[in-house]
């Protein structure tokens, strides 16, 4: 079982991604949401736990509903994390023309939580 991410980090990442997708600065969104730029930055980096009122104001400033934020968080929590296990890469006994042999396909996937 993978460890659950901190909700404040997940929410912050979603807010930052939405802001950046809109091509807006922290200052622009913070001004509209009526919070300080430093505080919005802390929220986006997952360092501050924002109240529901602040989250609603930031969502409004971004033109998204609180339900969109919660839905994106839900989708992120439901999505599996896939990490390639590089330790499974076979050790090359010889290198020809700088190329390593391709890893064997065993049909087994290794899932690791990041």
C-alpha positions as CSV (number, residue, x, y, z in Angstrom):
1,X,0.0,0.0,0.0
2,X,1.4,3.4,-0.9
3,X,1.5,6.1,1.7
4,X,-1.1,8.8,1.3
5,X,0.1,12.3,0.4
6,X,-0.5,15.2,2.7
7,X,-3.7,16.9,1.5
8,X,-2.2,20.4,1.8
9,X,0.6,19.4,-0.6
10,X,-1.9,17.8,-3.1
11,X,-4.2,20.8,-3.0
12,X,-1.3,23.3,-3.3
13,X,0.1,21.5,-6.3
14,X,-3.3,21.5,-8.0
15,X,-3.8,25.3,-7.3
16,X,-0.3,26.0,-8.7
17,X,-0.9,23.9,-11.8
18,X,-4.2,25.7,-12.5
19,X,-2.6,29.1,-12.0
20,X,0.4,28.3,-14.2
21,X,-1.9,26.8,-16.9
22,X,-3.7,30.2,-17.0
23,X,-0.3,32.0,-17.3
24,X,-1.0,34.0,-14.2
25,X,1.4,35.2,-11.5
26,X,1.2,34.5,-7.8
27,X,0.6,38.3,-7.3
28,X,-2.3,38.4,-9.7
29,X,-4.2,35.5,-8.1
30,X,-3.3,36.6,-4.6
31,X,-4.6,40.1,-5.2
32,X,-7.9,38.9,-6.6
33,X,-8.3,36.3,-3.7
34,X,-7.3,39.1,-1.2
35,X,-4.5,37.1,0.4
36,X,-0.8,37.9,0.5
37,X,1.5,36.7,-2.2
38,X,3.7,35.0,0.4
39,X,0.7,33.2,1.9
40,X,-0.5,31.9,-1.5
41,X,3.0,30.7,-2.2
42,X,3.1,28.8,1.1
43,X,-0.3,27.2,0.2
44,X,0.9,26.2,-3.3
45,X,4.0,24.6,-1.8
46,X,2.0,22.7,0.7
47,X,3.5,24.4,3.7
48,X,0.3,26.0,4.9
49,X,-3.1,24.4,5.6
50,X,-5.6,26.8,4.1
51,X,-9.0,27.3,5.6
52,X,-12.1,26.5,3.5
53,X,-12.7,30.3,3.1
54,X,-9.2,30.9,1.7
55,X,-9.5,27.9,-0.6
56,X,-12.8,29.2,-1.9
57,X,-11.3,32.7,-2.5
58,X,-8.4,31.2,-4.4
59,X,-10.6,29.0,-6.4
60,X,-12.8,31.9,-7.2
61,X,-9.8,34.0,-8.2
62,X,-8.7,31.1,-10.6
63,X,-12.2,30.9,-12.0
64,X,-12.7,27.3,-10.8
65,X,-15.2,25.9,-8.4
66,X,-14.3,24.4,-5.1
67,X,-15.8,21.2,-6.5
68,X,-13.3,21.3,-9.3
69,X,-10.4,21.5,-6.8
70,X,-11.8,18.6,-4.7
71,X,-12.5,16.6,-7.9
72,X,-8.9,17.1,-9.1
73,X,-7.6,16.0,-5.6
74,X,-9.9,13.0,-5.7
75,X,-8.6,12.0,-9.2
76,X,-5.0,12.4,-8.1
77,X,-5.5,10.3,-5.0
78,X,-7.2,7.5,-7.1
79,X,-4.4,7.5,-9.8
80,X,-1.8,4.8,-9.3
81,X,1.8,6.0,-9.0
82,X,4.1,4.1,-11.3
83,X,7.9,4.3,-10.8
84,X,10.4,2.4,-12.9
85,X,12.6,0.2,-10.6
86,X,16.0,0.9,-12.1
87,X,17.6,-1.6,-9.7
88,X,15.9,-4.3,-11.9
89,X,18.0,-3.2,-14.9
90,X,20.4,-6.1,-15.7
91,X,24.1,-5.4,-15.2
92,X,25.9,-5.5,-18.5
93,X,28.7,-7.9,-18.7
94,X,30.0,-6.3,-21.9
95,X,29.3,-3.0,-23.6
96,X,29.3,-3.0,-27.4
97,X,29.5,0.4,-29.2
98,X,28.4,2.1,-25.9
99,X,25.1,0.2,-25.8
100,X,23.9,-1.8,-23.0
101,X,21.7,-4.9,-23.6
102,X,18.0,-4.3,-23.3
103,X,16.4,-5.5,-20.1
104,X,14.6,-8.8,-20.3
105,X,10.8,-8.6,-20.3
106,X,9.5,-10.8,-17.6
107,X,5.9,-9.6,-17.7
108,X,6.2,-8.4,-14.1
109,X,5.6,-4.8,-13.3
110,X,7.1,-3.1,-10.3
111,X,5.0,-0.4,-8.7
112,X,6.7,1.8,-6.1
113,X,5.1,4.8,-4.4
114,X,7.0,8.0,-4.7
